[in-house]
Amino acid sequence: SQILNRFYGHVYAYGKPSVCVMLKMSQYALLSNACKNMGAILLLDCIDNPDCFRLGAKSWTKQFDLVLVQTSEHAHLLKKINVTTEIYPHPHGDHAILRPPPPTRDPLRSV
């Protein structure tokens, strides 16, 4: 496949990856197997990724070493099935307005 040819071309030019991050619209099965076979840590970026919210998404996320999510609710759901997660809020992809609040800042006073 074209994606695997590009991946192996990258490996040839730069060496084996230590980490592979699967982004939305990537060919998860092909690339995750190639990365795992090279001993790389496999991350799935579920931030603003509609694939991660479809029915059955919980089961296929188990193949990844870590899943990046944007809400504590999503993290909790995946942790119930022993998927390791990390919460990384994203400003425009909040599917249910559940992201952690941004850090508070002092408002600008008259100057």
Secondary structure, DSSP 8 states (H G I E B T S, - for coil): -HHHHHHHHHHHHH---SEEEE-TTS-HHHHHHHHHHTT-EEEEE-TT-GGGGSTTHHHHGGGSSEEEESSHHHHHHHHTTT--EEE---SS--SSS-S------------
